[in-house]
Amino acid sequence: MFEINFGGDGEIVCSGRLDAAQCDRALSFLDGVSDARTLDFSALEYISSAGLGILLKTQKRLAENGAALKIVNVNNHIHDVFRYSGFNTIFDIEAKQE
C-alpha cells in the first residue's frame, strides 16, 4: 500500500511502498507540485528504482524554475538506496532521527 498526501505544513507525506505499481499514482500527485517542497518519508518503508525515477523526473522539472525537493525522515534502508544510486548528490536528504 502507498499513500501520498499534503501534510499540515504543506509538506508531502509518503507512506508505505513506492514501487512500480504505485508510480502512476505518485507521478500524478507530484505533477501537481510547482514549487519547492519537502517530502516526509517517515512512514515510507520502501522505494524501488521506478520510484526513484519519479522523484528524479519531478526534481528536474522543478529545477527548471529554480525549485527543488527536500527529503526528510529517511530510514536507513532508503538512505542507503539513495547513497548507492548516487541520488544523495541530487537531493537534499535528512536521515530519520532515532
C-alpha positions as CSV (number, residue, x, y, z in Angstrom):
1,M,0.0,0.0,0.0
2,F,1.2,3.5,-0.8
3,E,-0.2,6.9,0.2
4,I,0.9,10.4,-0.8
5,N,-0.8,13.5,0.6
6,F,-0.1,17.0,1.7
7,G,0.6,17.3,5.4
8,G,-0.4,20.1,7.8
9,D,2.6,22.3,7.0
10,G,2.4,21.8,3.2
11,E,5.0,19.1,3.2
12,I,4.3,16.0,1.1
13,V,3.8,12.9,3.2
14,C,4.6,9.5,1.7
15,S,3.9,6.2,3.4
16,G,4.0,2.5,2.5
17,R,5.9,1.2,-0.5
18,L,6.7,3.3,-3.6
19,D,7.3,0.7,-6.2
20,A,6.5,0.3,-10.0
21,A,2.8,-0.5,-9.2
22,Q,2.4,2.9,-7.4
23,C,4.4,5.1,-9.8
24,D,1.4,6.4,-11.8
25,R,-0.3,7.5,-8.5
26,A,2.9,9.2,-7.3
27,L,3.6,10.9,-10.6
28,S,0.0,12.1,-10.9
29,F,0.3,13.7,-7.4
30,L,3.8,15.2,-8.0
31,D,2.9,16.6,-11.4
32,G,0.7,19.0,-9.5
33,V,3.6,20.4,-7.5
34,S,5.1,23.5,-9.0
35,D,7.2,24.9,-6.1
36,A,9.9,23.8,-3.7
37,R,8.5,21.1,-1.3
38,T,9.6,18.9,1.5
39,L,8.9,15.2,1.2
40,D,8.4,13.5,4.6
41,F,9.5,9.8,4.3
42,S,9.0,9.0,8.0
43,A,6.4,6.3,7.1
44,L,7.9,5.2,3.7
45,E,9.1,1.7,4.0
46,Y,10.5,1.0,0.6
47,I,11.3,2.7,-2.7
48,S,12.1,1.0,-6.0
49,S,14.2,2.2,-8.9
50,A,10.9,3.2,-10.6
51,G,10.1,5.3,-7.5
52,L,13.5,6.9,-7.7
53,G,12.8,7.7,-11.4
54,I,9.6,9.6,-10.4
55,L,11.5,11.7,-7.9
56,L,14.2,12.4,-10.4
57,K,11.7,13.5,-13.0
58,T,10.0,15.8,-10.5
59,Q,13.3,17.2,-9.4
60,K,14.4,18.0,-12.9
61,R,11.0,19.7,-13.7
62,L,11.2,21.8,-10.6
63,A,14.8,22.7,-11.2
64,E,13.8,24.4,-14.4
65,N,12.1,27.1,-12.2
66,G,14.8,27.2,-9.6
67,A,12.9,25.0,-7.1
68,A,13.8,21.6,-5.6
69,L,12.6,18.8,-3.4
70,K,14.0,18.2,0.1
71,I,13.5,14.7,1.5
72,V,13.4,14.3,5.3
73,N,12.9,11.5,7.8
74,V,14.5,8.9,5.6
75,N,15.0,5.5,7.2
76,N,18.4,3.7,7.0
77,H,17.4,1.4,4.2
78,I,16.1,4.1,1.9
79,H,19.0,6.3,2.8
80,D,21.3,3.5,1.6
81,V,19.3,3.3,-1.7
82,F,19.8,7.0,-2.3
83,R,23.5,6.7,-1.5
84,Y,24.2,3.7,-3.6
85,S,22.4,5.1,-6.6
86,G,24.1,8.5,-6.2
87,F,20.8,10.3,-5.7
88,N,22.2,11.7,-2.4
89,T,24.1,14.2,-4.7
90,I,20.8,15.2,-6.4
91,F,18.5,15.6,-3.5
92,D,18.9,17.4,-0.1
93,I,18.3,14.4,2.2
94,E,17.9,14.2,6.0
95,A,18.0,10.9,7.8
96,K,15.3,10.0,10.3
97,Q,16.4,10.9,13.9
98,E,16.4,7.8,16.0
